[in-house]
Amino acid sequence: MNAIEDRFAPPSPADVVRLIEENPLAWIVSIGAGDFCATLLPLRAITGAHDRVEKLVGHCARTNRLVEVLRRDPRAAILFLGPQGYISPSWMRDRTQAPTWNYASVQFLVEVEFCEDSALDDMLSDLVGAMEAGRPRAWSPAEMGERYRQLARRIIGFHAPVRSSRAKFKLGQDERDDVFADITRALEEQGPRELLQWMERCNPGRPAR
């Protein structure tokens, strides 16, 4: 990793997990030769030692062409985009600054393994639990009755063990202190607040806005 890439590295593996938990909708893109296919799906991360992501799990419709493509060649890229936003020079006292875009993203290279039956039930229960957590009158699949089983037969679950990963959290680490303060002040007033929170998390000790 070169100095620029190291500057934009996530503070810890736990921050990668947090990005996925807060932004679970990811692109899954086949990377085998000759049959490109991509789809958006909500995914959950399974971690191992030191909070590192070891696999991603999810489900999709059996009729999704991605199933056929990945059965032939299971290699895929999974792409998560976290907090992001345009950074305007109009926010800055130094008007010679250039516009930029701040963001946090993670890429995984995986090999997809499809699974059935009880494993799928566990995946659905876990995903629903995560998505419904903290909601007033949180919903559960049991409320669907027999219709749950009817719909579940139309989908297939999968595990995607991680072969390699790359994360880039470009969140103002390269800005001068006065410019960083101007950006965070503008985000405090105009948003997006999620981007502000992640910038502050990835820049501990920077001057307050």
N, C-alpha and C positions, 0 to 999 in steps of 0.2 A: 504493500500500500504506500503510495507516495504522500508527500506532505499535505497536498491539497485534499486528497481523499481522506486522510486521517483527520483533518480539520472538520470534515463533515460527517464523521463517523457518529453513530448513535452513542449517547452517554453510557449505555449498558444494554445487554441483551434483553433485560426486562422492558426497556423502552420500545424495542421491536415488538414484543408481545403486546404491549399496551396499544401501539399503533394498530395492530391487527384487531384487537378487541374493540377499539373505538371505530374502526373503519373496516368491517369484515367483508365488504363486497369487493371481490378481486377478479381480474381477468385471468382466465386459464387459457393458455395458448399452446396448441400442439407444436412441437418443433421437429417432428420426424420428417423425413424427406418426402416431398411430393404431395402432401395433402394437408394444407394449412387449415386450421379451424380454431376459433376463439369464442369464448362465451363468458358472461359475467355470472358469478355465483358467490353466495355468502359462505365463508369458510371459518373454521375454528382451528386454533393452533394447539398442538400437543408439544409440551416442553420436556426437556430432560435435565441433565446436570447444568447448573449455573444459568437456568432460565433460557437456555438456547432452544430454538424451535427445531424439533426433530421431525415432525410430520405435520401436514395439514389435512383436515378431513372435511368432507362435505357430501352433497348429493346433487343429482340432476335428473331431469326427465329421461326415461329410457329412450325416448324418441329423439333426443338431442344427438346430432351428428357427431358431437365430440366423443360420445361413448364408442361408436364404431371406429373412429379414428384412433383413439387411445387404446383400444383393444389390440389393434394391429401394431402400434408402436407407442408404448406408455410414456415416452419422454414428453415433458411439458415445462413451460415457464409459467409461474404464477406471480402476478404483479399487483401489489397493493399501493395505493396512493393515499397518504394521510392528509394532515392539514396543509393547505396551500393557499397562496394568494399573491396578487400583483403588488409590488412595492413601488410606489410613485415618488419621484423626486419632488413633487409638489408638497410633500410632507416635510421636507428638509430645509433647514436654514442654509445649508450649503447647496445652492442650486446647480452646482457643477456635477453633482452626483448623477449617475445613470440609472434608468429604471431597471428593475430586476424582478425575479419571481422567486419567492421562498416556498419551500415544500419539504416534506419528508416522504420517502418512498422506500419500499423493500421489494427485492426480486428474489425469487427462489427457483432453482432448477430441481425438478422432481421426477419421479417415475410413479405413475398412477396405478393403483391396484383397486379394482372394483370388488365390492363385497355385498352380501345379501342378508336377509332375515334379521336375527337378533342384533347384529352389528348395526344395521340400518336404524332399528328402533332406538338404540343407544345414541346414535348420531343425531337423530331428530329431536330426542328429548333434551340432549345437551344444547343444541342450537336454539330451540324454543326457550329453554330456561335462560340462556344468555340474553336473548332478544327481549324477553318479557320481564326480566329482572327490574324491580323498582317501579313498575307501572301500576297505577291504580287499577284494581280489578284485573290483575294479570291473568292471561288466558292460558289454558293447558290443552294438549291434544285430546285428553279424555272427553272434553266437551263436544267433540265431533261425533262421538259414538261410532257406529259401524262405518260411517263415511271415511273415517281416518284410515281404516284398513283398505278400503277401496282405492283411495288416492295413493296410499303408500305402495301399492302394487305397481303404480305407474312410474316410480322413481327408483334409482339405484344409488347406493352409497359408494364412497371411495376413500381410501387412504392415499396420501401422497408423501412418501418418505422424502426428506430433503437431501439432495446430493450436494448442493452448494447454495450460497446466498450472498447477496450484496445489499447493503443498506446505505442510503444517502440522506442525511438530515441537513439540508441547506437552509439554515434558520438564523442567519445573521452573524455567524461566527467570524466571518471575514470583514465585518463592518467596523469602522472606527467607533469609539465609545459615543461620540456626540451624534453620529448618524444612527447608531443602534437606538439611542434614546429617542431620537425624533421618530423613528419607525414605530417603536413600541407605544409612544404617546399617541400617534395617529391611530394605531390599531385599538388602543383603549377607547378612543372616541368613536371610531367608525367600524371597527371589526375588520375581518372576522376574529372574534375573541378566542376561538380555538387555536388559531395561528399564533396569537399573542402568547397564550399559555405555553405552547410548545417552544416558542422562541425563548421564553424566560427559563423554561426547564433545561434547555440545551445551552444556556449561557449563564451559569451560576456565577454570581459575583460581579456581573456587569452593573454599571451605574443605573440607579433607578430613573425612570422616565420623569 
